[in-house]
């Protein structure tokens, strides 16, 4: 895989909205809000994370919580129709391994993209190389009405793979 990124870019990421989807083991997909419910029920939710050398790991989320009140959010729309609602400071992995805030995304900006995370099955705990997909391109970034936002934390690699193949920092 031809990416090298810093899993801890020296700044905290922003927040995502509860409808943000996360790729999970065995081809499942759930939302960040669903993960909060699972944690409250005592389950240890998992997802996929990318390490600094581009290998994919099955990871456990160490925390997922809803922030108090509502926050101003941006709607980030990608060329495959994916929409991510996030605060301006939320970090997205750029095609060159750089972390880009939602507020710095512009139309045409390409994002690092893994192929078909919804089809990944049986990865277990081993680090595996996954094929790249053509980079997703940002189509539009615009302000959306204030919404409830969530923070998530991921052990070790500090990011989660979205079902579209893009990577979001925690």
Order of alpha helices (4+ residues) and beta strands (2+ residues): beta-beta-beta-alpha-beta-beta-beta-beta-beta-beta-beta-beta-beta-beta-beta
